[in-house]
Amino acid sequence: MKNSAVQPFILVARILIGITFLVAGMHKVLFWDGPAMWMASKGLPFVPLLLGAAMVTELLGAILLFAGFKVKQTALALVLLLLPMTLMMHTFWNMEGMMQQTAVMDFIQNLAIMGGLVALAAVVHLSAKQPTSTK
């Protein structure tokens, strides 16, 4: 990442998005049974394996974003985690009333997080290709 004018914005984005995944991963560590029961209620197979993989990916992704290591790849990996997770867990089309409203908001929030991750990956990619200013 060579363009120094963009670096403070990238740092803020990495921290803000990283916090989201740190909190989500820590929630799974501290309250394993809740997410596990929710996943099982959605009919997902291999709940301990899937939940463990999600937890590790979220925590590792947060750490890598905080450290600024492989940011583009990490952001895209987190999108690949979040996309199926969103489609499987926030099935608002199968709900009614207040539960549906909550699920719609969770679904939209995850779309926004994915948008932020894609934008972060793009900015990191583009800033790495820019020559350093010599002013």
N, CA, C and O atoms as a GROMACS GRO file, in nm:
protein
  540
    1MET      N    1   0.084  -0.117   0.000
    1MET     CA    2   0.000   0.000   0.000
    1MET      C    3   0.089   0.123   0.000
    1MET      O    4   0.145   0.160   0.103
    2LYS      N    5   0.101   0.186  -0.114
    2LYS     CA    6   0.198   0.291  -0.132
    2LYS      C    7   0.141   0.431  -0.114
    2LYS      O    8   0.215   0.522  -0.077
    3ASN      N    9   0.013   0.452  -0.139
    3ASN     CA   10  -0.045   0.585  -0.137
    3ASN      C   11  -0.072   0.628   0.007
    3ASN      O   12  -0.169   0.582   0.067
    4SER      N   13   0.013   0.715   0.063
    4SER     CA   14   0.004   0.750   0.205
    4SER      C   15  -0.119   0.834   0.238
    4SER      O   16  -0.162   0.834   0.354
    5ALA      N   17  -0.178   0.905   0.141
    5ALA     CA   18  -0.297   0.985   0.169
    5ALA      C   19  -0.417   0.897   0.203
    5ALA      O   20  -0.508   0.941   0.273
    6VAL      N   21  -0.418   0.776   0.156
    6VAL     CA   22  -0.531   0.685   0.177
    6VAL      C   23  -0.513   0.604   0.306
    6VAL      O   24  -0.611   0.551   0.359
    7GLN      N   25  -0.393   0.593   0.354
    7GLN     CA   26  -0.362   0.504   0.466
    7GLN      C   27  -0.444   0.529   0.591
    7GLN      O   28  -0.491   0.432   0.652
    8PRO      N   29  -0.465   0.654   0.634
    8PRO     CA   30  -0.547   0.673   0.756
    8PRO      C   31  -0.690   0.621   0.739
    8PRO      O   32  -0.748   0.567   0.833
    9PHE      N   33  -0.746   0.637   0.620
    9PHE     CA   34  -0.883   0.588   0.594
    9PHE      C   35  -0.888   0.436   0.594
    9PHE      O   36  -0.982   0.375   0.646
   10ILE      N   37  -0.786   0.375   0.537
   10ILE     CA   38  -0.778   0.229   0.536
   10ILE      C   39  -0.764   0.176   0.679
   10ILE      O   40  -0.827   0.076   0.715
   11LEU      N   41  -0.683   0.243   0.759
   11LEU     CA   42  -0.666   0.202   0.898
   11LEU      C   43  -0.798   0.208   0.974
   11LEU      O   44  -0.834   0.114   1.045
   12VAL      N   45  -0.870   0.318   0.960
   12VAL     CA   46  -0.999   0.331   1.028
   12VAL      C   47  -1.096   0.223   0.980
   12VAL      O   48  -1.164   0.161   1.062
   13ALA      N   49  -1.102   0.199   0.851
   13ALA     CA   50  -1.190   0.096   0.797
   13ALA      C   51  -1.153  -0.041   0.852
   13ALA      O   52  -1.240  -0.119   0.891
   14ARG      N   53  -1.023  -0.072   0.855
   14ARG     CA   54  -0.978  -0.201   0.907
   14ARG      C   55  -1.019  -0.219   1.052
   14ARG      O   56  -1.065  -0.327   1.091
   15ILE      N   57  -1.004  -0.115   1.132
   15ILE     CA   58  -1.037  -0.124   1.274
   15ILE      C   59  -1.188  -0.140   1.294
   15ILE      O   60  -1.232  -0.227   1.369
   16LEU      N   61  -1.266  -0.056   1.227
   16LEU     CA   62  -1.412  -0.061   1.246
   16LEU      C   63  -1.470  -0.194   1.200
   16LEU      O   64  -1.554  -0.252   1.268
   17ILE      N   65  -1.426  -0.243   1.084
   17ILE     CA   66  -1.476  -0.371   1.037
   17ILE      C   67  -1.421  -0.485   1.122
   17ILE      O   68  -1.491  -0.582   1.150
   18GLY      N   69  -1.296  -0.473   1.162
   18GLY     CA   70  -1.236  -0.576   1.246
   18GLY      C   71  -1.308  -0.592   1.379
   18GLY      O   72  -1.323  -0.704   1.428
   19ILE      N   73  -1.352  -0.481   1.438
   19ILE     CA   74  -1.425  -0.487   1.564
   19ILE      C   75  -1.551  -0.572   1.549
   19ILE      O   76  -1.586  -0.651   1.637
   20THR      N   77  -1.619  -0.556   1.436
   20THR     CA   78  -1.741  -0.634   1.410
   20THR      C   79  -1.713  -0.783   1.419
   20THR      O   80  -1.789  -0.858   1.482
   21PHE      N   81  -1.605  -0.827   1.355
   21PHE     CA   82  -1.574  -0.969   1.352
   21PHE      C   83  -1.514  -1.017   1.484
   21PHE      O   84  -1.533  -1.132   1.523
   22LEU      N   85  -1.441  -0.930   1.553
   22LEU     CA   86  -1.388  -0.966   1.685
   22LEU      C   87  -1.503  -0.992   1.782
   22LEU      O   88  -1.503  -1.092   1.854
   23VAL      N   89  -1.601  -0.902   1.784
   23VAL     CA   90  -1.715  -0.918   1.874
   23VAL      C   91  -1.796  -1.043   1.837
   23VAL      O   92  -1.836  -1.119   1.925
   24ALA      N   93  -1.819  -1.065   1.707
   24ALA     CA   94  -1.894  -1.183   1.664
   24ALA      C   95  -1.821  -1.312   1.703
   24ALA      O   96  -1.883  -1.406   1.751
   25GLY      N   97  -1.691  -1.315   1.682
   25GLY     CA   98  -1.613  -1.434   1.718
   25GLY      C   99  -1.609  -1.457   1.867
   25GLY      O  100  -1.622  -1.571   1.913
   26MET      N  101  -1.591  -1.350   1.944
   26MET     CA  102  -1.587  -1.363   2.090
   26MET      C  103  -1.724  -1.405   2.145
   26MET      O  104  -1.732  -1.479   2.243
   27HIS      N  105  -1.830  -1.359   2.081
   27HIS     CA  106  -1.964  -1.403   2.123
   27HIS      C  107  -1.977  -1.554   2.109
   27HIS      O  108  -2.035  -1.620   2.195
   28LYS      N  109  -1.923  -1.608   2.001
   28LYS     CA  110  -1.929  -1.753   1.980
   28LYS      C  111  -1.844  -1.827   2.083
   28LYS      O  112  -1.882  -1.935   2.129
   29VAL      N  113  -1.731  -1.770   2.120
   29VAL     CA  114  -1.644  -1.830   2.222
   29VAL      C  115  -1.716  -1.832   2.358
   29VAL      O  116  -1.721  -1.934   2.426
   30LEU      N  117  -1.772  -1.718   2.395
   30LEU     CA  118  -1.829  -1.702   2.529
   30LEU      C  119  -1.968  -1.761   2.544
   30LEU      O  120  -2.006  -1.804   2.653
   31PHE      N  121  -2.045  -1.765   2.436
   31PHE     CA  122  -2.185  -1.808   2.444
   31PHE      C  123  -2.214  -1.914   2.338
   31PHE      O  124  -2.313  -1.905   2.266
   32TRP      N  125  -2.129  -2.013   2.330
   32TRP     CA  126  -2.133  -2.117   2.226
   32TRP      C  127  -2.273  -2.176   2.207
   32TRP      O  128  -2.319  -2.193   2.094
   33ASP      N  129  -2.339  -2.208   2.318
   33ASP     CA  130  -2.468  -2.278   2.310
   33ASP      C  131  -2.575  -2.199   2.235
   33ASP      O  132  -2.654  -2.258   2.162
   34GLY      N  133  -2.579  -2.068   2.253
   34GLY     CA  134  -2.680  -1.986   2.187
   34GLY      C  135  -2.668  -1.992   2.034
   34GLY      O  136  -2.765  -2.029   1.967
   35PRO      N  137  -2.552  -1.957   1.980
   35PRO     CA  138  -2.537  -1.968   1.834
   35PRO      C  139  -2.555  -2.111   1.784
   35PRO      O  140  -2.609  -2.132   1.675
   36ALA      N  141  -2.509  -2.209   1.862
   36ALA     CA  142  -2.523  -2.349   1.819
   36ALA      C  143  -2.670  -2.388   1.810
   36ALA      O  144  -2.711  -2.454   1.714
   37MET      N  145  -2.749  -2.347   1.907
   37MET     CA  146  -2.892  -2.380   1.903
   37MET      C  147  -2.962  -2.306   1.789
   37MET      O  148  -3.050  -2.362   1.724
   38TRP      N  149  -2.922  -2.183   1.764
   38TRP     CA  150  -2.981  -2.106   1.655
   38TRP      C  151  -2.951  -2.172   1.520
   38TRP      O  152  -3.038  -2.184   1.434
   39MET      N  153  -2.825  -2.214   1.502
   39MET     CA  154  -2.786  -2.282   1.378
   39MET      C  155  -2.865  -2.413   1.362
   39MET      O  156  -2.913  -2.445   1.253
   40ALA      N  157  -2.876  -2.487   1.471
   40ALA     CA  158  -2.952  -2.614   1.465
   40ALA      C  159  -3.098  -2.589   1.431
   40ALA      O  160  -3.160  -2.668   1.359
   41SER      N  161  -3.153  -2.479   1.483
   41SER     CA  162  -3.294  -2.448   1.454
   41SER      C  163  -3.316  -2.414   1.307
   41SER      O  164  -3.428  -2.424   1.257
   42LYS      N  165  -3.210  -2.375   1.238
   42LYS     CA  166  -3.216  -2.346   1.095
   42LYS      C  167  -3.195  -2.472   1.011
   42LYS      O  168  -3.199  -2.466   0.888
   43GLY      N  169  -3.171  -2.585   1.078
   43GLY     CA  170  -3.154  -2.712   1.008
   43GLY      C  171  -3.015  -2.733   0.951
   43GLY      O  172  -2.996  -2.818   0.864
   44LEU      N  173  -2.916  -2.658   0.999
   44LEU     CA  174  -2.781  -2.674   0.948
   44LEU      C  175  -2.718  -2.803   1.001
   44LEU      O  176  -2.736  -2.837   1.118
   45PRO      N  177  -2.646  -2.875   0.916
   45PRO     CA  178  -2.576  -2.995   0.962
   45PRO      C  179  -2.441  -2.957   1.024
   45PRO      O  180  -2.395  -2.844   1.009
   46PHE      N  181  -2.380  -3.050   1.092
   46PHE     CA  182  -2.244  -3.032   1.144
   46PHE      C  183  -2.226  -2.901   1.220
   46PHE      O  184  -2.128  -2.830   1.199
   47VAL      N  185  -2.320  -2.870   1.308
   47VAL     CA  186  -2.320  -2.741   1.377
   47VAL      C  187  -2.189  -2.713   1.449
   47VAL      O  188  -2.135  -2.604   1.432
   48PRO      N  189  -2.134  -2.806   1.528
   48PRO     CA  190  -2.008  -2.773   1.595
   48PRO      C  191  -1.895  -2.740   1.497
   48PRO      O  192  -1.816  -2.648   1.522
   49LEU      N  193  -1.887  -2.812   1.388
   49LEU     CA  194  -1.783  -2.786   1.288
   49LEU      C  195  -1.804  -2.650   1.221
   49LEU      O  196  -1.710  -2.571   1.210
   50LEU      N  197  -1.926  -2.623   1.177
   50LEU     CA  198  -1.954  -2.496   1.110
   50LEU      C  199  -1.938  -2.377   1.205
   50LEU      O  200  -1.884  -2.273   1.168
   51LEU      N  201  -1.986  -2.393   1.327
   51LEU     CA  202  -1.975  -2.285   1.425
   51LEU      C  203  -1.829  -2.259   1.461
   51LEU      O  204  -1.786  -2.144   1.472
   52GLY      N  205  -1.753  -2.366   1.479
   52GLY     CA  206  -1.610  -2.350   1.509
   52GLY      C  207  -1.536  -2.284   1.394
   52GLY      O  208  -1.450  -2.198   1.416
   53ALA      N  209  -1.569  -2.323   1.272
   53ALA     CA  210  -1.504  -2.262   1.156
   53ALA      C  211  -1.538  -2.114   1.145
   53ALA      O  212  -1.452  -2.032   1.116
   54ALA      N  213  -1.665  -2.081   1.170
   54ALA     CA  214  -1.706  -1.940   1.166
   54ALA      C  215  -1.634  -1.861   1.275
   54ALA      O  216  -1.586  -1.750   1.250
   55MET      N  217  -1.627  -1.917   1.394
   55MET     CA  218  -1.562  -1.850   1.506
   55MET      C  219  -1.415  -1.823   1.476
   55MET      O  220  -1.367  -1.711   1.496
   56VAL      N  221  -1.344  -1.924   1.430
   56VAL     CA  222  -1.201  -1.908   1.399
   56VAL      C  223  -1.182  -1.808   1.286
   56VAL      O  224  -1.092  -1.724   1.293
   57THR      N  225  -1.264  -1.816   1.182
   57THR     CA  226  -1.252  -1.724   1.070
   57THR      C  227  -1.277  -1.580   1.114
   57THR      O  228  -1.205  -1.489   1.073
   58GLU      N  229  -1.378  -1.560   1.196
   58GLU     CA  230  -1.407  -1.425   1.245
   58GLU      C  231  -1.292  -1.371   1.330
   58GLU      O  232  -1.250  -1.257   1.311
   59LEU      N  233  -1.244  -1.451   1.422
   59LEU     CA  234  -1.135  -1.404   1.510
   59LEU      C  235  -1.006  -1.382   1.433
   59LEU      O  236  -0.940  -1.279   1.450
   60LEU      N  237  -0.971  -1.476   1.348
   60LEU     CA  238  -0.849  -1.461   1.267
   60LEU      C  239  -0.863  -1.342   1.172
   60LEU      O  240  -0.769  -1.266   1.153
   61GLY      N  241  -0.981  -1.328   1.111
   61GLY     CA  242  -1.004  -1.215   1.022
   61GLY      C  243  -0.988  -1.083   1.094
   61GLY      O  244  -0.927  -0.990   1.040
   62ALA      N  245  -1.042  -1.072   1.214
   62ALA     CA  246  -1.027  -0.949   1.293
   62ALA      C  247  -0.880  -0.920   1.322
   62ALA      O  248  -0.834  -0.807   1.304
   63ILE      N  249  -0.808  -1.021   1.364
   63ILE     CA  250  -0.666  -1.003   1.396
   63ILE      C  251  -0.588  -0.958   1.273
   63ILE      O  252  -0.505  -0.867   1.281
   64LEU      N  253  -0.614  -1.023   1.158
   64LEU     CA  254  -0.543  -0.986   1.035
   64LEU      C  255  -0.578  -0.845   0.990
   64LEU      O  256  -0.492  -0.771   0.943
   65LEU      N  257  -0.705  -0.806   1.004
   65LEU     CA  258  -0.743  -0.669   0.969
   65LEU      C  259  -0.675  -0.569   1.063
   65LEU      O  260  -0.623  -0.467   1.017
   66PHE      N  261  -0.674  -0.597   1.192
   66PHE     CA  262  -0.608  -0.507   1.288
   66PHE      C  263  -0.459  -0.493   1.256
   66PHE      O  264  -0.403  -0.384   1.263
   67ALA      N  265  -0.396  -0.605   1.220
   67ALA     CA  266  -0.252  -0.605   1.192
   67ALA      C  267  -0.220  -0.548   1.055
   67ALA      O  268  -0.105  -0.512   1.028
   68GLY      N  269  -0.319  -0.538   0.969
   68GLY     CA  270  -0.295  -0.488   0.833
   68GLY      C  271  -0.223  -0.588   0.745
   68GLY      O  272  -0.154  -0.551   0.650
   69PHE      N  273  -0.239  -0.715   0.777
   69PHE     CA  274  -0.171  -0.821   0.703
   69PHE      C  275  -0.268  -0.888   0.608
   69PHE      O  276  -0.375  -0.933   0.649
   70LYS      N  277  -0.233  -0.894   0.480
   70LYS     CA  278  -0.316  -0.958   0.377
   70LYS      C  279  -0.460  -0.906   0.383
   70LYS      O  280  -0.556  -0.983   0.384
   71VAL      N  281  -0.474  -0.774   0.387
   71VAL     CA  282  -0.604  -0.710   0.407
   71VAL      C  283  -0.701  -0.746   0.294
   71VAL      O  284  -0.816  -0.781   0.320
   72LYS      N  285  -0.656  -0.737   0.170
   72LYS     CA  286  -0.746  -0.766   0.057
   72LYS      C  287  -0.796  -0.909   0.064
   72LYS      O  288  -0.916  -0.933   0.050
   73GLN      N  289  -0.706  -1.004   0.086
   73GLN     CA  290  -0.745  -1.145   0.092
   73GLN      C  291  -0.834  -1.173   0.212
   73GLN      O  292  -0.930  -1.250   0.203
   74THR      N  293  -0.802  -1.110   0.325
   74THR     CA  294  -0.882  -1.128   0.446
   74THR      C  295  -1.023  -1.074   0.426
   74THR      O  296  -1.120  -1.139   0.463
   75ALA      N  297  -1.033  -0.956   0.367
   75ALA     CA  298  -1.165  -0.896   0.343
   75ALA      C  299  -1.249  -0.986   0.253
   75ALA      O  300  -1.368  -1.007   0.279
   76LEU      N  301  -1.189  -1.037   0.149
   76LEU     CA  302  -1.264  -1.124   0.057
   76LEU      C  303  -1.300  -1.256   0.123
   76LEU      O  304  -1.408  -1.310   0.097
   77ALA      N  305  -1.213  -1.310   0.207
   77ALA     CA  306  -1.244  -1.434   0.280
   77ALA      C  307  -1.362  -1.410   0.376
   77ALA      O  308  -1.448  -1.498   0.392
   78LEU      N  309  -1.366  -1.293   0.438
   78LEU     CA  310  -1.477  -1.263   0.529
   78LEU      C  311  -1.608  -1.247   0.452
   78LEU      O  312  -1.715  -1.283   0.503
   79VAL      N  313  -1.602  -1.193   0.331
   79VAL     CA  314  -1.722  -1.187   0.247
   79VAL      C  315  -1.770  -1.329   0.216
   79VAL      O  316  -1.890  -1.358   0.221
   80LEU      N  317  -1.675  -1.417   0.184
   80LEU     CA  318  -1.711  -1.556   0.153
   80LEU      C  319  -1.771  -1.628   0.274
   80LEU      O  320  -1.850  -1.721   0.257
   81LEU      N  321  -1.735  -1.588   0.392
   81LEU     CA  322  -1.797  -1.641   0.514
   81LEU      C  323  -1.936  -1.580   0.534
   81LEU      O  324  -2.033  -1.651   0.562
   82LEU      N  325  -1.943  -1.449   0.519
   82LEU     CA  326  -2.065  -1.377   0.552
   82LEU      C  327  -2.179  -1.401   0.454
   82LEU      O  328  -2.296  -1.402   0.495
   83LEU      N  329  -2.148  -1.420   0.328
   83LEU     CA  330  -2.254  -1.438   0.229
   83LEU      C  331  -2.342  -1.561   0.257
   83LEU      O  332  -2.464  -1.547   0.270
   84PRO      N  333  -2.283  -1.681   0.266
   84PRO     CA  334  -2.371  -1.796   0.296
   84PRO      C  335  -2.431  -1.788   0.436
   84PRO      O  336  -2.544  -1.832   0.458
   85MET      N  337  -2.355  -1.734   0.530
   85MET     CA  338  -2.406  -1.721   0.666
   85MET      C  339  -2.531  -1.633   0.667
   85MET      O  340  -2.629  -1.664   0.735
   86THR      N  341  -2.528  -1.525   0.592
   86THR     CA  342  -2.642  -1.434   0.584
   86THR      C  343  -2.762  -1.502   0.520
   86THR      O  344  -2.875  -1.490   0.569
   87LEU      N  345  -2.738  -1.573   0.411
   87LEU     CA  346  -2.847  -1.639   0.340
   87LEU      C  347  -2.908  -1.754   0.421
   87LEU      O  348  -3.028  -1.782   0.408
   88MET      N  349  -2.828  -1.820   0.503
   88MET     CA  350  -2.879  -1.934   0.581
   88MET      C  351  -2.940  -1.893   0.714
   88MET      O  352  -3.034  -1.958   0.762
   89MET      N  353  -2.889  -1.786   0.774
   89MET     CA  354  -2.930  -1.754   0.910
   89MET      C  355  -3.035  -1.643   0.920
   89MET      O  356  -3.109  -1.638   1.018
   90HIS      N  357  -3.042  -1.556   0.823
   90HIS     CA  358  -3.135  -1.443   0.831
   90HIS      C  359  -3.244  -1.457   0.725
   90HIS      O  360  -3.262  -1.371   0.639
   91THR      N  361  -3.316  -1.566   0.734
   91THR     CA  362  -3.417  -1.604   0.635
   91THR      C  363  -3.549  -1.532   0.663
   91THR      O  364  -3.649  -1.594   0.700
   92PHE      N  365  -3.548  -1.401   0.644
   92PHE     CA  366  -3.666  -1.320   0.674
   92PHE      C  367  -3.786  -1.357   0.588
   92PHE      O  368  -3.900  -1.334   0.628
   93TRP      N  369  -3.760  -1.415   0.472
   93TRP     CA  370  -3.870  -1.455   0.382
   93TRP      C  371  -3.952  -1.570   0.439
   93TRP      O  372  -4.060  -1.600   0.388
   94ASN      N  373  -3.901  -1.635   0.544
   94ASN     CA  374  -3.974  -1.744   0.609
   94ASN      C  375  -4.037  -1.700   0.741
   94ASN      O  376  -4.083  -1.784   0.818
   95MET      N  377  -4.040  -1.571   0.768
   95MET     CA  378  -4.085  -1.522   0.899
   95MET      C  379  -4.199  -1.423   0.882
   95MET      O  380  -4.232  -1.380   0.772
   96GLU      N  381  -4.257  -1.388   0.997
   96GLU     CA  382  -4.362  -1.287   1.000
   96GLU      C  383  -4.342  -1.197   1.120
   96GLU      O  384  -4.271  -1.231   1.214
   97GLY      N  385  -4.406  -1.082   1.115
   97GLY     CA  386  -4.410  -0.992   1.229
   97GLY      C  387  -4.274  -0.936   1.268
   97GLY      O  388  -4.189  -0.906   1.184
   98MET      N  389  -4.257  -0.924   1.400
   98MET     CA  390  -4.136  -0.863   1.455
   98MET      C  391  -4.011  -0.946   1.423
   98MET      O  392  -3.905  -0.889   1.398
   99MET      N  393  -4.023  -1.077   1.423
   99MET     CA  394  -3.908  -1.161   1.389
   99MET      C  395  -3.862  -1.132   1.246
   99MET      O  396  -3.742  -1.128   1.219
  100GLN      N  397  -3.956  -1.114   1.156
  100GLN     CA  398  -3.922  -1.083   1.017
  100GLN      C  399  -3.852  -0.948   1.008
  100GLN      O  400  -3.752  -0.935   0.937
  101GLN      N  401  -3.902  -0.850   1.080
  101GLN     CA  402  -3.841  -0.716   1.077
  101GLN      C  403  -3.698  -0.721   1.128
  101GLN      O  404  -3.609  -0.658   1.071
  102THR      N  405  -3.676  -0.794   1.235
  102THR     CA  406  -3.541  -0.807   1.291
  102THR      C  407  -3.449  -0.879   1.193
  102THR      O  408  -3.334  -0.838   1.173
  103ALA      N  409  -3.499  -0.985   1.132
  103ALA     CA  410  -3.417  -1.061   1.036
  103ALA      C  411  -3.385  -0.977   0.913
  103ALA      O  412  -3.274  -0.987   0.860
  104VAL      N  413  -3.479  -0.895   0.867
  104VAL     CA  414  -3.452  -0.806   0.753
  104VAL      C  415  -3.340  -0.709   0.789
  104VAL      O  416  -3.248  -0.688   0.709
  105MET      N  417  -3.346  -0.651   0.907
  105MET     CA  418  -3.241  -0.557   0.949
  105MET      C  419  -3.106  -0.626   0.960
  105MET      O  420  -3.004  -0.570   0.918
  106ASP      N  421  -3.103  -0.747   1.016
  106ASP     CA  422  -2.977  -0.822   1.025
  106ASP      C  423  -2.923  -0.854   0.887
  106ASP      O  424  -2.803  -0.845   0.862
  107PHE      N  425  -3.012  -0.893   0.796
  107PHE     CA  426  -2.974  -0.924   0.659
  107PHE      C  427  -2.912  -0.801   0.592
  107PHE      O  428  -2.807  -0.810   0.530
  108ILE      N  429  -2.979  -0.687   0.606
  108ILE     CA  430  -2.930  -0.563   0.544
  108ILE      C  431  -2.798  -0.519   0.607
  108ILE      O  432  -2.708  -0.472   0.537
  109GLN      N  433  -2.785  -0.534   0.737
  109GLN     CA  434  -2.659  -0.499   0.804
  109GLN      C  435  -2.545  -0.585   0.750
  109GLN      O  436  -2.435  -0.535   0.727
  110ASN      N  437  -2.571  -0.713   0.732
  110ASN     CA  438  -2.466  -0.800   0.677
  110ASN      C  439  -2.431  -0.761   0.534
  110ASN      O  440  -2.314  -0.767   0.495
  111LEU      N  441  -2.531  -0.719   0.455
  111LEU     CA  442  -2.502  -0.670   0.320
  111LEU      C  443  -2.411  -0.546   0.328
  111LEU      O  444  -2.318  -0.533   0.249
  112ALA      N  445  -2.439  -0.458   0.422
  112ALA     CA  446  -2.356  -0.338   0.438
  112ALA      C  447  -2.214  -0.375   0.479
  112ALA      O  448  -2.118  -0.315   0.429
  113ILE      N  449  -2.198  -0.471   0.568
  113ILE     CA  450  -2.065  -0.515   0.610
  113ILE      C  451  -1.991  -0.574   0.490
  113ILE      O  452  -1.873  -0.546   0.469
  114MET      N  453  -2.062  -0.656   0.411
  114MET     CA  454  -1.999  -0.712   0.290
  114MET      C  455  -1.958  -0.601   0.194
  114MET      O  456  -1.851  -0.607   0.134
  115GLY      N  457  -2.042  -0.499   0.180
  115GLY     CA  458  -2.007  -0.385   0.095
  115GLY      C  459  -1.882  -0.316   0.145
  115GLY      O  460  -1.796  -0.279   0.066
  116GLY      N  461  -1.872  -0.297   0.276
  116GLY     CA  462  -1.752  -0.237   0.334
  116GLY      C  463  -1.628  -0.321   0.312
  116GLY      O  464  -1.520  -0.268   0.285
  117LEU      N  465  -1.643  -0.451   0.323
  117LEU     CA  466  -1.529  -0.542   0.300
  117LEU      C  467  -1.484  -0.538   0.154
  117LEU      O  468  -1.364  -0.536   0.127
  118VAL      N  469  -1.579  -0.537   0.061
  118VAL     CA  470  -1.544  -0.530  -0.081
  118VAL      C  471  -1.477  -0.396  -0.111
  118VAL      O  472  -1.377  -0.392  -0.183
  119ALA      N  473  -1.531  -0.288  -0.056
  119ALA     CA  474  -1.471  -0.156  -0.077
  119ALA      C  475  -1.330  -0.151  -0.018
  119ALA      O  476  -1.238  -0.097  -0.081
  120LEU      N  477  -1.312  -0.207   0.100
  120LEU     CA  478  -1.179  -0.211   0.162
  120LEU      C  479  -1.081  -0.288   0.074
  120LEU      O  480  -0.969  -0.242   0.051
  121ALA      N  481  -1.123  -0.403   0.026
  121ALA     CA  482  -1.036  -0.483  -0.063
  121ALA      C  483  -1.000  -0.404  -0.188
  121ALA      O  484  -0.885  -0.406  -0.232
  122ALA      N  485  -1.097  -0.334  -0.245
  122ALA     CA  486  -1.072  -0.257  -0.368
  122ALA      C  487  -0.976  -0.141  -0.342
  122ALA      O  488  -0.883  -0.118  -0.420
  123VAL      N  489  -0.997  -0.069  -0.233
  123VAL     CA  490  -0.910   0.045  -0.202
  123VAL      C  491  -0.768  -0.002  -0.174
  123VAL      O  492  -0.672   0.060  -0.220
  124VAL      N  493  -0.754  -0.109  -0.100
  124VAL     CA  494  -0.621  -0.163  -0.071
  124VAL      C  495  -0.554  -0.207  -0.202
  124VAL      O  496  -0.436  -0.180  -0.224
  125HIS      N  497  -0.630  -0.273  -0.287
  125HIS     CA  498  -0.576  -0.318  -0.416
  125HIS      C  499  -0.531  -0.200  -0.500
  125HIS      O  500  -0.421  -0.200  -0.555
  126LEU      N  501  -0.616  -0.099  -0.511
  126LEU     CA  502  -0.583   0.017  -0.594
  126LEU      C  503  -0.470   0.101  -0.536
  126LEU      O  504  -0.386   0.153  -0.609
  127SER      N  505  -0.468   0.114  -0.403
  127SER     CA  506  -0.363   0.196  -0.342
  127SER      C  507  -0.227   0.128  -0.352
  127SER      O  508  -0.124   0.195  -0.353
  128ALA      N  509  -0.226  -0.003  -0.361
  128ALA     CA  510  -0.100  -0.076  -0.377
  128ALA      C  511  -0.041  -0.055  -0.516
  128ALA      O  512   0.080  -0.071  -0.536
  129LYS      N  513  -0.125  -0.021  -0.612
  129LYS     CA  514  -0.080  -0.002  -0.749
  129LYS      C  515  -0.040   0.141  -0.780
  129LYS      O  516   0.018   0.167  -0.885
  130GLN      N  517  -0.069   0.236  -0.689
  130GLN     CA  518  -0.038   0.376  -0.714
  130GLN      C  519   0.108   0.403  -0.678
  130GLN      O  520   0.159   0.354  -0.578
  131PRO      N  521   0.174   0.483  -0.762
  131PRO     CA  522   0.311   0.521  -0.727
  131PRO      C  523   0.311   0.617  -0.608
  131PRO      O  524   0.216   0.693  -0.589
  132THR      N  525   0.415   0.614  -0.530
  132THR     CA  526   0.428   0.703  -0.416
  132THR      C  527   0.450   0.845  -0.465
  132THR      O  528   0.528   0.867  -0.557
  133SER      N  529   0.382   0.939  -0.405
  133SER     CA  530   0.396   1.080  -0.442
  133SER      C  531   0.535   1.129  -0.404
  133SER      O  532   0.588   1.092  -0.299
  134THR      N  533   0.594   1.212  -0.489
  134THR     CA  534   0.729   1.262  -0.462
  134THR      C  535   0.728   1.410  -0.427
  134THR      O  536   0.831   1.477  -0.440
  135LYS      N  537   0.613   1.462  -0.383
  135LYS     CA  538   0.604   1.605  -0.346
  135LYS      C  539   0.677   1.632  -0.218
  135LYS      O  540   0.680   1.746  -0.172
   0.00000   0.00000   0.00000
